[in-house]
Amino acid sequence: LKNGTRFQFRKFQWNKFYQWIKANYPQIKSPHEITSAIAQQFAGVLYTEGFANSTYNDYLVTYKLFFTMMASCGGLTSNPFADIKHLPKETMSHQPIPSEYIPLILEACEDDNFTVIPTIKSTPIKKKEWKTFYFF
């Protein structure tokens, strides 16, 4: 990402947390009042949004960084995001599909018994769409 884009995304991430705090904890008026339990609850909300592990972890890094900066500049004594565990790094391969799998993939797309498993991270894809996607 370009620096300007990264800055805009960090701003978006912070605004997401800020809006959530305002909606769920309107009595909070200072970062000093945000506890680890509140941070953990917000992390749970992020998790249910179905982000890729790397995106979820990036959000956590952002919040941890913001609170670290507030600690040095604003006198915070603890970071509520310090103990939230990151998700494991995904092991997605960006290697080409081996040629021996090509006929199997196309055959599966034509098989009535073949189903695509929906995930929280994407909208369900129909078999015909998979076949078209594969050709691209």
Buried (B, 14 or more C-beta within 10 A) or exposed (E): EEEEEEEEBBEEBBEBBEEBBEEEBEEBEEBBEBEBEBBBEBBEEBBEEEBEBEBBBBBBBBBBBBBBEBBEEEEBEEBBBEEBEBBEEEEEEEEEEEEEEEEEEBEBBEEEEEEBEEEEEEEEBEBEEBBEEEEE
